[in-house]
């Protein structure tokens, strides 16, 4: 079972224009509206690839109603916590001439303490149901099952076994490949936090996951990235700029090691066109394609997180295997017009990956990190 949490979801609005002219007036065909946010993108990809998943988020106001309707139509298992404030919007303008995308993200409104408590309760309930039986529909009474399926749209079915939190460990369990420790729940906390969110929100979500025996993946930025490492998130997935901004360390390997020292076990570091890096206490591996793909990079990182979550939920903990799949799914997301989808050619992309084990000198950046920028 994979449980995703999106603390600051958005109704994603996308318009394609022939060319963006600063200060100009633009005309476009009917735009696309989709329930968005990094955790929801992760859930969409994992669900489409056959994984048992439930997406948790908040929803409020008129935009929240549209958000909920689109998510229900998409068929992704979910539970939405009602909040008073309207769900924020994210506007993307695609310049078809240049192939660039300009994005404007509303910051969002901080839910009340009671609403945050309701989100935490939804996380605990989802993980507890999986822990109790490995099957929501199989462990509940008919009335309870109906209520749960009504909330989420469909039932979930997955198993829980191993409680080791080590990524990168090699297992000799009969019937399992190297690095496999058996199926277990995965909690994914992705995206920004709204301004004014409680300082303990992210650590409390991570503690809930760890206490429930789940592997926890956090994909966030700024001070929240450091807080996630301090709270013991198993996997962190920053990009190079987010890592430098959060740690103040220009060297990406040194920045990744800082997160490991703080408590994480695996750092998946996105390097953009240069691929992705997996860093653990024992090894450094890089995966990349020989040529850069043209397309929409929005959601590429979320697809990588989905790949990591799916493999970890299946019991795979080998960093190289996780890196391969995460890099391939990220690349496959670039080939799709909307976030939350990956191109069916991902197996071919995975087969074409170039893997190496770079030295710290190979990863030294030419430019210093940007200081003082709010990543949210």
Beta strands, then each sheet from edge to edge (+ up, - down):
strand 1: 2-6
strand 2: 10-17
strand 3: 32-36
strand 4: 53-59
strand 5: 78-82
strand 6: 88-95
strand 7: 100-105
strand 8: 186-190
strand 9: 215-219
strand 10: 235-236
strand 11: 266-270
strand 12: 276-279
strand 13: 284-288
strand 14: 354-356
sheet 1: 5+ 4+ 1+ 8+ 9+ 10+ 11+ 12- 13+ 14-
sheet 2: 3+ 2- 6- 7+
end
